[in-house]
Amino acid sequence: MSLFLCPKCGAPLEQTDSVYVCPEHHSYDRAKEGYVHLLPVHKMHAKVPGDSKEMVASRRTFLESGGYKLFREKLVALVLEAVEEQQSPTILDAGCGEGYYFRGVEDGLRSAEKTPCLMGFDISKFAVKAAAKRQKTAEFAVASIFHIPVADNSVDCLINVFAPMVEAEFCRVLKSGGTMIFAVPTERHLYGLKEVLYDEPYENAYKETDYEGFDFVKREAVTGTLTLTDPEQIQNLFRMTPYYWKTPVEGSRKLAEATVLQTEIGFDFLVYRKK
């Protein structure tokens, strides 16, 4: 039985090698990479929603170089702390992207001799395809974070790295006492990049910590300095950020000419427990 639900009727899905099907005979083809598309057409706000193939490829190349390794290590530690007493926790990556952080979480759990149930989803089919190719022991789906095809009270730990906060849905799928780990950029994250892109660089907004249905546990900041000397890696970093879509032409030109980029980087990890 799959961990995902039918997006049409909400019934459990049975998983085979080639298809997912519910008791009402709604069926969804399983891609050769192993993921399933559970985003109904009427929930798609674009012909191809989410990150493009180019953005996913750039993010994968940059992340695999180790530029954000310190953030993955902290996330793994927080997940292990959250499920310390559980042998087979269910972990949901809400907005999994190409799977860099989720693979780290799985490696950490298995190193701790746990046998997790792993499920991830993203609205970008390119991201999910990349994630499913490299993490065969997890279930992946193309789905909306605003309508998560997962049962109520079924998840022990939910992780969210730079994806939208949808507190009602996250609260619904988490078990009572379950943990949510929400990663957001610190105020100075990528400030050096923005100094190149914009005449008036700005700091990121500080995220408040109160969400309905959750008790706030703690905030842990992880910061560092990133120095890139490969112009292609500078562009990969740029392409994986939202600034890629909203930077003036002159800012993009200046960055394209840069041979060195030094910038502050930082994630705030906000940890919550469902009431």
Secondary structure as the mmCIF struct_conf table of DSSP 4:
data_model
#
loop_
_struct_conf.conf_type_id
_struct_conf.id
_struct_conf.beg_label_comp_id
_struct_conf.beg_label_asym_id
_struct_conf.beg_label_seq_id
_struct_conf.end_label_comp_id
_struct_conf.end_label_asym_id
_struct_conf.end_label_seq_id
BEND BEND1 LEU A 3 LEU A 3
STRN STRN1 PHE A 4 LEU A 5
TURN_TY1_P TURN_TY1_P1 PRO A 7 CYS A 9
STRN STRN2 PRO A 12 PRO A 12
STRN STRN3 GLU A 14 GLN A 15
BEND BEND2 ASP A 17 SER A 18
STRN STRN4 VAL A 19 VAL A 21
TURN_TY1_P TURN_TY1_P2 PRO A 23 GLU A 24
STRN STRN5 SER A 27 ASP A 29
STRN STRN6 ARG A 30 ARG A 30
HELX_LH_PP_P HELX_LH_PP_P1 ALA A 31 ALA A 31
TURN_TY1_P TURN_TY1_P3 LYS A 32 GLU A 33
BEND BEND3 GLY A 34 GLY A 34
STRN STRN7 VAL A 36 HIS A 37
HELX_RH_3T_P HELX_RH_3T_P1 VAL A 41 LYS A 43
BEND BEND4 HIS A 45 VAL A 48
BEND BEND5 GLY A 50 ASP A 51
HELX_RH_AL_P HELX_RH_AL_P1 LYS A 53 GLU A 64
TURN_TY1_P TURN_TY1_P4 SER A 65 TYR A 68
HELX_RH_AL_P HELX_RH_AL_P2 LYS A 69 ALA A 82
TURN_TY1_P TURN_TY1_P5 VAL A 83 GLU A 85
BEND BEND6 GLN A 87 SER A 88
STRN STRN8 THR A 90 ALA A 94
TURN_TY1_P TURN_TY1_P6 GLY A 95 GLY A 95
TURN_TY1_P TURN_TY1_P7 GLY A 97 GLU A 98
BEND BEND7 GLY A 99 GLY A 99
HELX_RH_AL_P HELX_RH_AL_P3 TYR A 100 SER A 111
TURN_TY1_P TURN_TY1_P8 ALA A 112 GLU A 113
STRN STRN9 CYS A 117 ASP A 122
BEND BEND8 ILE A 123 ILE A 123
HELX_RH_AL_P HELX_RH_AL_P4 LYS A 125 ARG A 134
TURN_TY1_P TURN_TY1_P9 LYS A 136 THR A 137
BEND BEND9 ALA A 138 ALA A 138
STRN STRN10 GLU A 139 VAL A 142
STRN STRN11 SER A 144 SER A 144
TURN_TY1_P TURN_TY1_P10 ILE A 145 PHE A 146
STRN STRN12 HIS A 147 HIS A 147
STRN STRN13 VAL A 150 VAL A 150
TURN_TY1_P TURN_TY1_P11 ASP A 152 ASN A 153
STRN STRN14 VAL A 155 VAL A 161
BEND BEND10 PHE A 162 ALA A 163
HELX_LH_PP_P HELX_LH_PP_P2 PRO A 164 MET A 165
HELX_RH_AL_P HELX_RH_AL_P5 GLU A 167 VAL A 173
STRN STRN15 LEU A 174 PRO A 185
TURN_TY1_P TURN_TY1_P12 GLU A 187 LEU A 190
HELX_RH_AL_P HELX_RH_AL_P6 TYR A 191 LEU A 197
BEND BEND11 ASP A 199 GLU A 200
HELX_LH_PP_P HELX_LH_PP_P3 GLU A 203 GLU A 208
TURN_TY1_P TURN_TY1_P13 GLU A 212 GLY A 213
STRN STRN16 PHE A 214 LEU A 228
HELX_RH_AL_P HELX_RH_AL_P7 PRO A 231 ARG A 239
TURN_TY1_P TURN_TY1_P14 MET A 240 MET A 240
BEND BEND12 THR A 241 THR A 241
TURN_TY1_P TURN_TY1_P15 PRO A 242 PRO A 242
HELX_RH_AL_P HELX_RH_AL_P8 TYR A 243 LYS A 246
HELX_RH_AL_P HELX_RH_AL_P9 VAL A 249 ALA A 256
TURN_TY1_P TURN_TY1_P16 GLU A 257 GLU A 257
BEND BEND13 THR A 259 THR A 259
STRN STRN17 LEU A 261 LYS A 274
#
